[in-house]
Amino acid sequence: MINRYTYEDPIFKSTTKHQNLRIESANKILNIFRLISGTINCTDTYDNKVYKFRVNYSNFPFSTNDKINQSVVLNNYPNEVKLKDLNEYFKRSRFNSKFYGSIEPEIIKCLIAVEKNNHLEAFFYLYRVIEGISYSIPLIYVSKHKNYDKTYKQLQSFFNNEQDGELAFFKRFLSETFKEEDFFKSTIDIDFDSIDKIDLREAYYKIYIDKISGKPMSGKGLKGQTLNQEIKLSFIGFYDFMILIRNRFFHLTKGTWQENLSSTEILYPDYFFKPIINHGLNWIALVIFEIIKVDFEKGIK
């Protein structure tokens, strides 16, 4: 396969002593870490355009790296973790290369679509990432246990019945594994002021509310809504919300109980999806980053 995307490292040069933190294509997990932390330049060789990704989605809430230096990659690690520790970790972190290699181009395409304001396209790749990680991430996480019985019992608890799909399995994994984390207990605030066309804000806000209202959203998924065109969702509620919006927009089946969205309702889909894309990338990055941190912690014990 032709490699369409190439990287340039803006902070770790060829002369750095931390060579294992420097971007190189063989280490897929490092590439993803640098993508979600907003510390990488990427060239699309198709149109020879350079994209400087600077949004740090591993922060909650996500933030922009106004200036980047080597210390940026230490964000969200414990204070005692130094560059030399990360350098040693990424030296050996070649596990699950096929899995990370499969979601890396999806993340790149999503980030580039955001840069181009193609938010419908960005949502498409965002959802592909969710489907791509929904089964593998729990398996990677529990594989870190040295006790076989504990691993088996934990996996067993994520399955409710034999008919469950991967998305339901993933939801129970998230709810059980990250329930004590600050980001899991916080709300994700969807702000419609990000829509440039003012006349569309209220219209799309009402559609979002209509699709959410009356839905279980994992019980407490819907934290509430305000009258100033903002919706607040819990971390797990946002997961339900992305699945809901995907199903209602990408399907046009008639004659069923589902009220799918039509193109006459969503004349400007890029504006419709814009309020949730960065939150979606933030959501995915937090999950992936937690897995990276777990593996890092296991490696230093």
C-alpha positions in Angstrom: 0.0 0.0 0.0 1.3 3.5 -0.9 1.9 5.6 2.2 -0.1 8.7 1.6 0.9 10.5 4.9 4.3 11.4 6.1 5.4 13.0 9.4 7.7 15.8 10.4 8.7 16.1 14.0 8.6 19.8 15.2 10.1 19.2 18.6 12.3 16.1 18.7 15.1 16.7 16.1 17.6 14.1 14.8 20.1 15.3 17.3 17.9 14.8 20.4 19.0 12.3 23.0 15.4 11.1 23.2 15.4 9.3 19.8 12.5 7.0 20.8 10.2 9.9 21.1 11.0 11.1 17.7 8.4 10.3 15.0 9.1 7.3 12.9 6.6 5.2 11.0 7.5 1.8 12.6 6.1 2.8 16.0 2.4 3.1 15.5 1.5 3.7 19.1 4.0 6.6 19.3 2.5 8.1 16.1 -1.0 8.0 17.6 0.2 9.5 20.9 1.8 12.4 19.0 -1.4 12.8 16.9 -3.8 13.0 19.9 -1.4 15.2 21.9 -1.1 17.8 19.1 2.6 17.6 18.6 3.1 16.6 15.0 3.2 17.9 11.5 1.7 15.7 8.8 2.0 16.0 5.0 -0.7 14.7 2.7 1.4 13.6 -0.3 -1.7 13.5 -2.5 -1.9 17.3 -2.5 1.5 18.0 -0.9 -0.2 20.0 1.9 1.3 20.2 5.4 -1.0 20.1 8.4 0.3 21.2 11.8 -1.8 19.4 14.4 -1.7 21.4 17.6 -4.9 20.5 19.5 -4.1 18.4 22.5 -7.0 16.0 22.8 -5.3 14.0 25.6 -6.3 16.9 27.9 -9.8 17.2 29.3 -11.2 19.4 28.1 -9.1 19.5 24.9 -6.8 22.5 24.5 -4.6 24.1 21.8 -0.8 23.9 22.1 0.0 27.6 21.4 3.7 26.7 21.8 5.1 23.2 21.6 8.3 21.9 23.2 9.5 18.6 24.5 7.8 19.0 27.8 4.4 19.0 26.2 4.4 15.3 25.8 4.6 14.9 29.6 1.2 16.5 30.0 -1.2 14.2 32.0 1.6 11.9 33.2 2.5 11.9 36.9 4.9 14.6 37.8 7.7 12.1 38.6 7.6 10.9 35.0 10.5 12.4 32.9 11.4 12.4 29.3 13.9 9.7 29.8 11.1 7.4 31.2 8.9 8.0 28.2 11.8 7.5 25.8 12.5 4.1 27.4 8.8 3.2 27.2 8.4 4.0 23.5 11.6 2.2 22.8 9.8 -1.1 23.7 6.2 -0.2 22.9 5.8 -2.2 19.7 2.8 -4.2 21.0 -0.4 -4.5 19.1 1.2 -2.8 16.1 -1.4 -4.1 13.7 -4.3 -2.8 15.8 -2.8 0.7 16.2 -1.7 0.7 12.5 -5.4 0.2 11.5 -6.7 3.2 13.5 -3.8 5.6 12.8 -5.0 6.5 9.2 -8.6 6.9 10.5 -7.4 9.5 13.1 -5.3 11.3 10.5 -8.2 11.5 8.1 -10.5 12.8 10.8 -8.0 15.4 11.9 -7.4 16.6 8.3 -11.2 16.8 7.7 -11.5 19.0 10.8 -8.8 21.3 9.4 -10.7 21.5 6.2 -14.1 22.2 8.0 -15.4 19.0 6.5 -17.2 17.9 9.7 -19.5 15.3 8.1 -16.4 13.5 6.8 -14.7 13.9 10.1 -17.6 12.3 11.9 -17.5 9.4 9.5 -13.8 8.7 10.4 -14.5 9.4 14.1 -17.1 6.7 14.1 -14.9 4.3 12.3 -12.3 4.7 15.1 -15.0 4.0 17.7 -15.9 0.8 16.0 -12.2 0.0 15.5 -11.4 0.3 19.2 -14.6 -1.0 20.8 -13.5 -4.6 21.0 -9.7 -4.4 21.0 -9.2 -1.7 23.7 -10.9 -3.8 26.5 -8.8 -6.9 25.5 -5.6 -4.9 25.5 -6.5 -3.4 28.9 -7.3 -6.6 30.7 -4.3 -8.4 29.1 -2.1 -6.4 31.4 -3.3 -8.5 34.3 -0.8 -11.2 35.2 -3.6 -13.2 37.0 -5.5 -15.3 34.4 -8.5 -15.8 36.7 -8.8 -12.1 37.3 -8.5 -11.4 33.5 -11.2 -14.0 32.7 -13.6 -12.8 35.3 -13.2 -9.2 34.3 -13.8 -9.9 30.6 -16.8 -12.0 31.6 -18.3 -9.1 33.5 -18.3 -6.9 30.3 -20.6 -9.4 28.5 -24.2 -9.2 29.5 -25.6 -11.8 27.2 -24.6 -13.7 24.0 -26.5 -11.3 21.8 -24.5 -8.3 22.9 -22.6 -6.5 20.2 -19.1 -4.9 20.4 -20.5 -1.5 21.2 -22.5 -2.7 24.2 -19.4 -4.7 25.4 -17.3 -1.5 25.0 -19.8 0.6 27.0 -19.7 -1.8 30.0 -15.9 -1.8 29.9 -15.8 2.0 29.9 -18.4 2.3 32.7 -16.6 -0.2 34.9 -13.0 0.6 34.2 -13.0 4.5 34.2 -15.9 5.2 36.6 -13.6 6.8 39.2 -11.7 9.0 36.7 -12.3 12.7 36.8 -13.1 12.9 33.1 -15.7 10.1 33.4 -17.5 12.0 36.2 -17.4 15.3 34.3 -19.8 16.6 31.6 -19.1 17.2 27.9 -20.7 20.5 27.0 -21.9 20.8 23.4 -21.9 24.4 22.4 -23.8 25.4 19.3 -22.1 28.8 19.1 -19.4 27.0 17.2 -21.8 27.0 14.2 -20.8 29.9 12.0 -24.3 30.4 10.4 -26.3 31.9 13.3 -29.6 31.0 11.8 -28.7 27.3 11.9 -27.8 27.2 15.6 -31.3 27.0 17.0 -32.6 24.7 14.3 -29.8 22.1 14.9 -30.0 22.5 18.7 -33.7 21.6 18.5 -32.9 18.5 16.4 -30.3 17.4 18.9 -32.7 17.8 21.8 -35.5 16.1 19.9 -33.3 13.0 19.3 -32.0 12.9 22.8 -35.2 13.6 24.8 -36.9 10.5 26.0 -33.9 8.3 25.3 -32.4 6.3 28.2 -28.9 7.5 27.4 -27.6 4.9 29.9 -29.9 6.2 32.6 -28.0 9.3 33.7 -26.4 9.9 30.3 -28.3 13.1 29.7 -27.2 15.5 32.4 -29.4 18.3 31.2 -29.9 21.0 28.7 -29.9 24.8 28.9 -31.9 27.4 27.1 -28.7 29.1 25.6 -28.2 26.4 23.0 -25.9 24.1 25.0 -26.3 20.5 25.8 -24.5 18.8 28.7 -23.8 15.0 28.5 -21.9 12.7 30.8 -18.9 10.9 29.4 -20.8 7.6 28.8 -23.8 9.6 27.7 -21.8 11.1 24.9 -20.9 7.7 23.7 -24.6 6.8 23.5 -25.2 10.1 21.8 -22.6 9.5 19.0 -24.1 6.1 18.3 -27.6 7.7 18.2 -26.7 10.5 15.9 -24.9 8.2 13.6 -27.8 5.8 13.4 -30.4 8.6 12.8 -28.3 10.3 10.1 -26.8 7.5 8.1 -30.0 5.5 7.8 -33.0 6.4 5.7 -35.2 3.4 6.4 -38.9 4.3 6.3 -41.9 2.5 7.8 -40.1 1.7 11.1 -40.4 3.2 14.6 -37.1 5.0 14.2 -37.3 8.7 13.2 -34.3 9.0 11.0 -33.0 12.4 9.9 -33.6 13.5 6.3 -31.5 15.7 4.1 -34.2 18.3 4.0 -33.7 18.7 7.8 -29.9 18.7 7.5 -29.2 20.9 4.5 -25.7 21.8 5.8 -24.4 18.5 7.4 -20.9 20.0 8.0 -22.5 22.6 10.3 -24.7 20.0 11.9 -21.8 17.8 13.0 -19.3 20.7 13.8 -20.3 21.1 17.5 -19.4 17.5 18.4 -16.3 16.6 16.4 -13.7 18.0 18.7 -15.5 16.5 21.7 -15.6 13.2 19.9 -11.8 13.3 19.2 -11.3 14.3 22.8 -13.4 11.4 24.0 -11.5 8.8 21.9 -8.1 10.3 22.8 -8.8 10.0 26.5 -9.6 6.3 26.2 -6.6 5.6 24.1 -4.3 7.7 26.4 -5.5 5.7 29.4 -4.5 2.5 27.7 -1.1 4.0 26.9 -0.7 5.1 30.6 -1.7 1.6 31.9 1.0 0.0 29.7 3.5 2.5 30.7 2.8 2.0 34.4 3.0 -1.8 34.0 6.4 -1.4 32.3 8.0 0.6 35.1 7.0 -1.7 38.0 
